[in-house]
């Protein structure tokens, strides 16, 4: 009788097939694992290589170029009338009437207003009365001195008494002279009741009215009128220190008034302060310009265009290429191996968008434009497609460059340049 727990015999051929299938499955699993690991390693290497390539900054190159033969420097200027004076009263009183208002043209000696001076009038009357008294006393002393002189001739009086009468007469004459001088002084003062124009021009301000209390002088009193003669103008410009050696007497400039495009006014440098302001490092320069028709008004703002000769042999560099570091101003250049080389530079004049390079760079240097702040010495860089072939940007050739200088007439210095402003 057969035991039910006994297994049926396994076919040896089937056993071999199962063993082969297991080996094949194991090989396939190992191959899949190896392929996955290899693909992962390849992708990791590719990503790392791509990351390293992306970490290399792409830069644009520029080149130094020589300065212009003539450079145009634009500075802010303030226009003043050639003669501009406030008019004050010389006597106390009340304004009786005025005859001119703002904008009125006046000639020299023309009456602008009249002042009522009751106190001064009474002082003048008193001084005239004192003069009359002094003259009467002088006449009496003269008669007395003459009589005593005649009595002296007949020995009726002593010589001492006669000399006393002569001395009294001389004293009375001196009193008359003093009284006459006092009357003349008060009459001269009274003549200032009429306020007159000291020169021909235009009334630019009237700061009084009928009945106003008038105090004499510029200290206690207020300005009554202001007159300006704008047929000729003075223009004041704060010139940066770097341009002062080129601006001298006789240099011409072109004035451009905002709101009057295409209508420039020519001016000539007449004077300079010959001193540099410590606060702004600028020198005050005065120009003069004819203004016969009064087209330019006093107090106007103007752009003063100076055409100055360029400095031969000095190159210029855009300010976008400068790096401000603790060691001073530096410029990033690219060597033959496309690696960064930092150069310390000394600068000259600042033209706003460009600066003069005094030392630190050569004509063939490949200069990075707008370098990142983190750029370091020896760092590899990739050249932009526009400049990779030539190695430098094409410099702009120009015979004249316009150079606006910002703010109220002063140039903006480059921090840390180490050059005189």
HUWOCOR-V903210 format. One record per residue. N is the residue number from 1. SS is DSSP state (A for helix, B for strand, O for the rest). PHI is phi in degrees with one decimal (none if undefined). D_LAST is the distance of its C-alpha to the last C-alpha in whole Angstrom. Layout:
# HUWOCOR-V903210
n: {N	N}
ss: {SS	SS}
phi: {PHI	PHI}
d_last: {D_LAST	D_LAST}
This chain:
# HUWOCOR-V903210
n: {1	2	3	4	5	6	7	8	9	10	11	12	13	14	15	16	17	18	19	20	21	22	23	24	25	26	27	28	29	30	31	32	33	34	35	36	37	38	39	40	41	42	43	44	45	46	47	48	49	50	51	52	53	54	55	56	57	58	59	60	61	62	63	64	65	66	67	68	69	70	71	72	73	74	75	76	77	78	79	80	81	82	83	84	85	86	87	88	89	90	91	92	93	94	95	96	97	98	99	100	101	102	103	104	105	106	107	108	109	110	111	112	113	114	115	116	117	118	119	120	121	122	123	124	125	126	127	128	129	130	131	132	133	134	135	136	137	138	139	140	141	142	143	144	145	146	147	148	149	150	151	152	153	154	155	156	157	158	159	160	161	162	163	164	165	166	167	168	169	170	171	172	173	174	175	176	177	178	179	180	181	182	183	184	185	186	187	188	189	190	191	192	193	194	195	196	197	198	199	200	201	202	203	204	205	206	207	208	209	210	211	212	213	214	215	216	217	218	219	220	221	222	223	224	225	226	227	228	229	230	231	232	233	234	235	236	237	238	239	240	241	242	243	244	245	246	247	248	249	250	251	252	253	254	255	256	257	258	259	260	261	262	263	264	265	266	267	268	269	270	271	272	273	274	275	276	277	278	279	280	281	282	283	284	285	286	287	288	289	290	291	292	293	294	295	296	297	298	299	300	301	302	303	304	305	306	307	308	309	310	311	312	313	314	315	316	317	318	319	320	321	322	323	324	325	326	327	328	329	330	331	332	333	334	335	336	337	338	339	340	341	342	343	344	345	346	347	348	349	350	351	352	353	354	355	356	357	358	359	360	361	362	363	364	365	366	367	368	369	370	371	372	373	374	375	376	377	378	379	380	381	382	383	384	385	386	387	388	389	390	391	392	393	394	395	396	397	398	399	400	401	402	403	404	405	406	407	408	409	410	411	412	413	414	415	416	417	418	419	420	421}
ss: {O	O	O	O	O	O	O	O	O	O	O	A	A	A	A	A	A	A	A	A	A	A	A	A	A	A	A	A	A	A	A	A	A	A	A	A	A	A	A	A	A	A	A	A	A	A	A	A	A	A	A	A	A	A	A	O	B	B	B	B	B	B	O	O	B	B	O	O	O	B	B	B	B	B	B	B	B	B	B	B	B	B	B	B	B	B	B	O	O	O	O	O	B	B	B	B	B	B	O	O	O	O	O	O	B	B	O	O	O	O	B	B	B	B	B	B	O	A	A	A	A	A	A	A	A	A	A	A	A	A	A	A	A	A	A	A	A	A	A	A	A	A	A	A	A	A	A	A	A	A	A	A	A	O	O	O	O	O	A	A	A	A	A	A	A	A	A	A	A	A	A	A	A	A	A	A	A	A	A	A	A	A	A	A	A	A	A	A	A	A	A	A	A	B	B	B	O	O	O	O	B	B	B	B	B	B	O	O	O	O	O	O	B	B	O	O	O	O	O	O	O	O	O	O	B	B	B	B	B	B	B	B	B	B	B	B	B	B	B	B	A	A	A	A	A	A	O	O	O	O	O	B	B	B	B	B	B	O	O	O	O	O	O	O	B	B	B	B	B	B	B	B	O	O	O	O	O	O	O	O	O	B	B	B	B	B	B	B	B	B	O	O	O	O	O	O	O	O	O	O	B	B	B	B	B	B	B	B	B	O	O	O	O	O	B	B	B	B	A	A	A	B	B	B	B	O	O	B	B	B	B	B	B	B	O	O	O	O	B	B	B	B	B	B	O	B	B	B	B	B	O	O	O	B	B	B	B	B	B	O	O	O	O	O	O	B	B	B	B	O	O	O	O	O	O	O	O	O	O	B	B	B	B	O	A	A	A	A	O	O	O	O	O	O	O	O	O	O	O	B	B	B	B	B	O	O	O	O	O	O	O	O	O	O	O	O	O	O	O	O	O}
phi: {none	-84.3	-76.8	-66.8	-82.4	-72.0	-81.4	-70.7	-62.3	-89.0	-70.1	-59.3	-67.6	-64.5	-62.4	-66.7	-65.1	-66.7	-64.5	-65.2	-63.9	-65.9	-64.4	-62.0	-61.7	-65.4	-63.8	-61.3	-63.3	-64.4	-64.2	-63.8	-64.5	-63.4	-63.0	-63.9	-65.3	-63.0	-63.3	-64.3	-64.6	-64.9	-64.7	-63.1	-65.4	-65.5	-64.8	-64.2	-64.8	-64.1	-64.6	-63.3	-66.2	-69.8	-72.8	-76.0	-67.9	-95.8	-121.8	-108.4	-100.2	-131.2	-131.6	-65.1	-139.6	-70.5	-66.5	-70.7	-63.9	-129.0	-111.3	-100.4	-104.5	-111.0	-126.7	-76.1	-133.6	-119.0	-94.0	-128.1	-66.6	-61.6	-128.7	-143.7	-138.4	-81.2	-110.7	-113.5	-82.4	-105.2	-133.9	-88.0	161.9	-128.6	-69.9	-82.0	-163.5	-123.8	-116.9	-130.7	-124.7	-60.2	86.5	-81.9	-75.0	-131.9	-109.5	-62.4	88.0	-71.2	-75.2	-96.0	-163.2	-126.5	-114.6	-89.9	-128.4	-63.3	-66.5	-64.8	-61.6	-68.2	-63.5	-67.2	-62.4	-64.4	-66.4	-67.2	-65.9	-63.2	-66.1	-63.7	-62.3	-63.0	-66.4	-63.1	-63.7	-68.2	-65.0	-63.9	-66.9	-66.5	-63.1	-62.7	-64.5	-66.5	-61.9	-65.1	-68.2	-67.6	-68.8	-65.7	-65.8	-98.6	59.1	-81.3	-132.0	-81.6	-65.7	-62.4	-65.8	-64.8	-65.9	-63.4	-66.8	-65.8	-65.1	-63.1	-62.7	-64.4	-64.5	-66.6	-63.4	-66.0	-64.3	-63.3	-62.9	-65.6	-65.6	-63.7	-65.2	-67.2	-63.8	-62.4	-62.3	-69.2	-66.6	-64.4	-64.4	-65.3	-65.9	-79.8	-62.0	-95.6	-85.9	-117.2	-76.4	-75.9	-155.8	-78.3	175.2	-126.1	-76.1	-99.5	-157.0	-132.4	-119.7	-150.8	-154.8	-59.4	88.5	-70.4	-72.3	-112.3	-109.6	-76.2	90.9	-84.3	-81.7	-82.1	-90.5	-106.0	-67.8	-90.6	-135.8	-139.0	-122.5	-130.2	-104.9	-100.3	-68.5	-137.3	-118.5	-112.2	-119.2	-110.1	-131.0	-90.0	-96.9	-58.6	-57.5	-67.8	-106.6	-64.1	-72.9	-103.0	-105.6	-131.6	-59.7	103.3	-68.4	-95.2	-144.3	-111.9	-97.3	-116.9	-92.4	-56.7	89.9	-128.8	-66.5	75.0	-126.8	-71.5	-122.6	-86.6	-136.6	-131.1	-69.7	-114.1	-149.7	-142.9	-68.9	57.3	-156.0	-97.8	-71.4	-69.1	-77.1	-114.9	55.1	-129.4	-119.2	-77.4	-120.2	-110.4	-119.2	-127.1	-145.1	-76.7	-142.8	-62.5	-95.8	67.8	-67.2	-99.8	-91.2	-59.1	89.3	-72.0	-93.2	-135.4	-93.1	-99.6	-99.2	-103.6	-102.9	-112.2	-66.6	-73.5	-87.8	-68.3	88.5	-100.6	-90.3	-121.4	-139.0	-62.3	-66.9	-67.6	-89.0	-84.1	-114.1	-97.8	-118.2	-62.0	-80.5	120.0	-75.7	-133.5	-128.1	-89.3	-118.0	-117.3	-86.8	-65.6	-90.9	57.6	-117.2	-77.6	-128.4	-88.0	-119.2	-78.8	-126.1	-111.0	-108.0	-105.7	-74.8	-103.8	-104.7	92.4	-94.4	-135.2	-134.3	-79.8	-104.9	-85.2	-160.6	110.3	-130.4	-115.0	-64.3	-90.9	-67.0	-93.7	-105.9	-83.7	-90.6	51.2	-68.9	-65.5	-63.2	-86.7	-61.9	-130.5	-62.0	81.0	-70.5	-71.7	-136.2	-113.7	-80.7	-63.3	-60.4	-70.2	-123.8	-65.2	-74.7	-84.5	84.1	-159.7	-77.2	-75.2	-67.3	-85.8	-88.5	-152.1	-90.8	-152.1	-127.7	-86.6	-127.5	-71.7	-114.3	-75.0	64.4	39.1	89.0	-118.5	-85.9	-88.5	-73.9	-83.8	-63.1	76.9	-69.3	76.2	-108.1	-65.7	-79.2}
d_last: {123	119	116	114	111	111	108	109	108	105	105	103	102	100	99	97	96	94	93	91	90	88	87	85	84	82	81	79	78	76	75	73	72	71	69	68	66	65	63	62	60	59	57	56	54	53	52	50	49	48	46	44	43	42	40	38	35	35	32	30	29	26	25	22	22	21	19	21	22	21	18	18	15	17	15	18	19	22	25	27	31	31	33	33	35	37	41	43	46	48	51	52	54	55	53	56	55	52	52	49	47	43	43	45	45	46	46	46	48	50	51	49	51	54	54	57	58	61	60	59	62	64	62	63	66	67	65	67	70	69	69	72	74	72	73	77	77	76	78	81	80	80	83	84	83	85	88	87	87	90	92	90	92	95	94	95	92	90	87	84	85	84	81	80	81	79	76	76	76	73	71	73	71	68	68	69	65	63	65	64	60	60	62	59	56	58	58	55	54	56	55	51	54	53	49	48	45	43	42	42	40	41	41	38	40	43	43	47	50	54	55	52	52	50	48	47	43	40	40	43	44	42	40	43	42	39	39	36	36	34	36	32	29	26	23	20	16	13	11	7	5	6	9	10	12	14	15	18	21	24	21	23	22	24	25	26	28	28	32	33	32	33	33	29	29	28	25	24	21	23	21	18	17	15	14	10	11	11	12	9	6	8	11	15	16	20	22	26	28	32	34	38	39	37	35	32	32	30	28	27	24	23	21	20	20	18	20	17	19	17	16	20	20	17	18	17	18	18	16	20	20	18	19	18	20	20	20	16	15	19	20	24	26	30	32	36	38	36	34	30	28	25	22	19	16	13	10	9	8	9	12	13	16	15	12	13	14	14	17	19	21	24	25	28	27	28	25	26	25	24	26	27	26	29	29	29	30	33	34	36	35	37	35	36	39	36	34	37	39	36	34	30	30	30	27	26	27	25	25	23	20	20	16	16	13	14	15	16	14	10	8	9	7	9	10	11	9	9	6	4	0}
